[in-house]
Amino acid sequence: MTGRHVCWCFVVFFGFIAVVNAVMVALAIRTHSGVVTEHPYEKGLAYNAVVEAQMKQEALGWKGAISYKDRALIFHLRDKNNQAITPEKITATITRPTQQGMDFTVQLKSTETPINFPAQGAWAVRVDVMHQGMHYQQSKRIVVE
C-alpha cells in the first residue's frame, strides 16, 4: 500500500464516523419529546424532604402491592403485622413515561378499580395513601395490553 492509499483510508474512515454521528444527532433531535421534568431545580432542593419521608415510610413497616389485571388497577396494603389496611384515601397518579399529555389521576374507591387507559403500552403508577395521619407512597411500572 502506498502513502496515498493510507491517506484515503483515513479520510474514508473519519468520513464514515462523521456521517454516522450526523445521523445519530438528527435522530436524537427528531425524537426528543420535550421537557423531562418541570421545575427540576426546585425538585432538587426538596430532595432532603423526600429522603425524610422515605425514612418515615420505612419505619411504618407497611407493604403495598400494585398490579393491573383485567382492566382494573389492584392495590393492597398491609401493616408490619401483615394485617390488611383499609386506607381512608387512595390516589393513583398514572403517567405515560414515553409521551406527554396522557397523564391522569384517579381516586381509588376500593382495592380493585376499573381504569380505562387512553393507550396501550408502558405506564407508571404511583399510589399515594393517607391513613390515620400517615402517608404511604409506592410506584410501579405496568404494561397495558
N, C-alpha and C positions, 0 to 999 in steps of 0.2 A: 504494500500500500504506500502510495506517495503522500507527501505532506498535504497536497491539495485534497485528497480523499479524506484524510483525517479531519481537516478543517470542515469539509462539507458534512461529515458525520456529526461533528459538534453542533453545527448550525441546525441540522435537521433535528437532532435530539432536543436542543433547547427550544426550537420552534414548536415541536410536539408538546413539550411541557407547557409552553405559553398558551397553546390552543386549548389544552385540557383545563388549565386554570381559568381561562376566559369562559369556557362552557360551565364550569362549576360556579363561578361568580354569577353568571347570568341566571342559572337555575336557582341559586340562593335568593337573588333579588326578586325573581318572579314568584316564588312560592312563599315568601315571607308574609305571614298573616297579620302583622301589626304588633302592637304593644303586648309584651309578655305579661306584665302586671302593672296595674295602676298604682301610682304613688309609691315607687319602690323605696325611696329614701325614708319616708315616714314608717313604712313597714319594717325597715331595718332598725330604726330607732326603737320600735316597740318589741324588739326581739327578746329582751330580758323579761318582759311581761309574759311572753309566750312560754319561755322556759319555766317561769314560776308556776304558770297554770298547768303545765305538763307535770311538774313535781307534785302539785296538789292532787291531780287526777290519779297519778300512780299511787299516792298514799290512800286513796279511797279503796283501791283494790277491785274496782268494778271491771267487768269484762263484757264487751259488746260483740255482737256478730251481725254483720251486714251481708245480705245475699239478695239476688234477683232471680226469681223463678216464676214462670207462667204469667208474665207481665205484671208482677207485683214485687214491690220492694219490701223485704222482710228484715226486721231489726229486733233482736232480742238483747236484753241487758240483765246481767246477774251481778250480785254483790260478791264480796270476798268469801262468803259462806256458801256460794253457789245457789243462792235463793233468787228467784226471779224478781225483778224490779219493774213496777208499772209506773213509768215516769209521768210527771204532770204535764210536761210539754216536750214534744219531739219535733225538731225541724230538720228536714233534709235539704241541703243545698246541692243541686246537681249541675255539674259543669261539663262542657264539652272541651277536652284538652286540645283538640285539633282545629276548632272553629269558634269564632267569636259570634255572639248574638244568639246563642241557643241555650244559655244558662237559665235555670229557673229554681224556685224554692217551693217546697211542699211541706205542709204541716201534716205529720203522720198521726192518724187518729187511733191506730191500733198497731200491733206488731206486724201486720201484713196489710199493705196499702197498694191498691192498683195504681199504676202510673203509665201514662201514655207518653213515650219519648218521641220527640219530633223526627228522630233519625236513628238508624241502626248504627252499631259500632261501639267504640270505646267511650265510656263516660266515667267521670269521677264523682263519687258520692261522699259528702261529708254530713254526718249526723251530729246534731247538737242537742243535748238533753239537759233539761232543768228538772231536778228532783230534790225537794226539801232543801232548797237554797244551794244545792251543789250543782256544779256544771261538769258535764262529761262530753267529750268530743271524740269521734272516730271517723276515719276516712278509708275508703276502699275504691278500687277501680273495678268496674263491671263492664261486661260486653252485652249489648242488646242485639238480639238477632231477629 
